[in-house]
């Protein structure tokens, strides 16, 4: 979690040119235009599942953290009012941010454990069951997080949504 957080923070401190920010926002808007909860889940799953690959997953996880921070920096350069929001607040103060951080950290740490055991030339069979369990946990976290993120996006977009019991 610590390494993911550091990589994210470094990415968020990147200087993004106006051209890069505009290109990013154009691509980002295409990506999220008609996205729903399942789309968010599938997107996050395609990012997280390669993080389980021994060795590569650590590098992929840190790159994903950095690129997410870079994306935040690009969004801030287009919407300067967001500059008042600390980048780590989105990661640690949103329920779906915590779920995604936990999922990505779990996958990345499993990659590290597996590559360490490959280097030691250990039998990987005993690591199969915990890895499958962790993949299930990651999928569960990302599924719940995708629905929560979608619901929160809809709340912001459509102020007419009422919460049950209110």
C-alpha positions in Angstrom: 0.0 0.0 0.0 2.8 2.3 0.9 4.6 1.8 -2.5 1.4 2.2 -4.4 0.6 5.4 -2.5 4.1 6.8 -3.2 3.9 6.0 -6.9 0.4 7.6 -7.1 1.7 10.7 -5.3 4.7 11.0 -7.6 2.4 10.7 -10.6 0.0 13.4 -9.3 3.0 15.8 -8.9 3.8 15.5 -12.6 3.7 18.5 -14.8 1.2 18.0 -17.6 1.3 20.1 -20.7 -2.0 21.6 -22.0 -1.7 19.4 -25.1 -1.2 16.2 -23.0 -4.1 17.2 -20.7 -6.4 17.8 -23.5 -5.5 14.6 -25.2 -5.9 12.7 -22.0 -9.3 14.3 -21.2 -10.6 13.5 -24.7 -9.6 9.8 -24.3 -10.9 9.7 -20.8 -14.3 11.1 -21.8 -14.6 8.5 -24.5 -13.8 5.8 -22.0 -16.3 6.9 -19.4 -19.0 8.2 -21.7 -21.5 5.4 -21.3 -19.7 3.4 -18.6 -21.8 1.7 -15.9 -20.9 -0.2 -12.8 -20.0 -3.3 -14.7 -17.8 -1.3 -17.0 -16.0 0.2 -14.1 -15.5 -3.2 -12.6 -14.2 -4.7 -15.9 -11.8 -1.8 -16.4 -10.4 -2.1 -12.9 -10.2 -5.9 -13.2 -8.2 -5.6 -16.4 -5.8 -3.4 -14.5 -5.6 -5.5 -11.4 -5.4 -9.1 -12.6 -2.0 -8.7 -14.4 -0.7 -7.5 -11.0 -0.8 -11.2 -9.9 1.8 -12.2 -12.5 5.0 -13.0 -10.5 7.5 -10.1 -10.8 5.7 -8.3 -13.7 2.8 -7.6 -11.4 4.9 -5.4 -9.1 6.1 -3.3 -12.0 2.6 -3.1 -13.5 1.1 -2.2 -10.1 3.5 0.7 -9.5 3.1 1.9 -13.1 -0.7 1.8 -12.7 -0.4 3.8 -9.5 1.9 6.4 -11.2 -0.4 6.7 -14.2 -3.5 7.1 -12.0 -1.7 10.0 -10.3 -0.6 11.4 -13.6 -4.3 11.2 -14.7 -5.3 13.2 -11.6 -2.6 15.8 -12.5 -4.0 16.0 -16.1 -7.6 16.5 -14.7 -6.4 19.2 -12.3 -4.6 21.1 -15.2 -7.9 21.2 -17.1 -10.1 21.9 -14.0 -8.0 24.1 -11.7 -10.7 24.2 -9.0 -9.7 20.6 -8.2 -6.1 21.8 -7.3 -7.5 22.4 -3.8 -8.2 18.6 -3.5 -5.2 16.7 -2.2 -4.5 13.8 -4.6 -4.3 11.3 -1.7 -7.7 12.4 -0.4 -9.4 10.8 -3.5 -7.4 7.6 -2.8 -8.0 7.4 1.0 -11.2 9.3 1.6 -13.5 7.7 -1.0 -14.9 4.3 -0.2 -14.2 3.0 -3.7 -10.7 4.5 -3.6 -9.9 2.4 -0.5 -11.4 -0.7 -2.1 -9.3 -0.2 -5.2 -6.2 0.6 -3.2 -6.7 -2.6 -1.1 -7.3 -4.7 -4.2 -4.3 -3.4 -6.2 -2.0 -3.7 -3.1 -3.1 -7.2 -2.5 -2.5 -8.2 -6.1 0.9 -6.5 -6.2 2.0 -8.0 -2.9 1.0 -11.5 -4.1 3.2 -10.9 -7.3 6.1 -10.1 -5.0 5.6 -13.2 -2.9 5.4 -15.4 -6.0 8.5 -14.0 -7.7 10.4 -14.3 -4.4 9.4 -18.0 -4.3 10.2 -18.5 -7.9 13.7 -17.0 -7.2 14.1 -19.4 -4.3 13.0 -22.2 -6.6 10.3 -23.2 -4.2 7.4 -25.4 -5.1 4.5 -23.1 -6.0 1.7 -25.6 -5.4 1.3 -24.4 -1.8 0.8 -20.8 -3.0 -2.0 -21.8 -5.4 -4.8 -21.8 -2.9 -3.9 -18.5 -1.2 -3.5 -16.9 -4.7 -6.9 -18.0 -5.9 -8.5 -16.8 -2.6 -6.8 -13.4 -3.1 -8.0 -13.2 -6.7 -11.5 -13.8 -5.4 -11.1 -11.1 -2.8 -9.8 -8.6 -5.4 -12.7 -9.4 -7.7 -15.1 -9.0 -4.9 -13.6 -5.7 -3.8 -13.5 -4.3 -7.4 -17.1 -5.5 -8.1 -18.4 -3.8 -4.9 -16.2 -0.7 -5.6 -17.4 -0.5 -9.2 -21.0 -0.4 -8.1 -20.3 2.1 -5.3 -18.3 4.4 -7.7 -21.0 4.3 -10.3 -23.7 5.1 -7.7 -21.6 8.0 -6.4 -21.0 9.3 -9.9 -24.8 9.1 -10.6 -25.5 11.0 -7.3 -23.2 13.8 -8.4 -24.6 13.9 -12.0 -28.3 13.6 -11.0 -29.1 15.5 -7.9 -32.7 14.2 -8.1 -31.7 10.8 -6.9 -33.0 10.2 -3.4 -31.5 7.9 -0.9 -33.8 5.2 0.6 -35.3 6.4 3.8 -34.8 10.1 3.2 
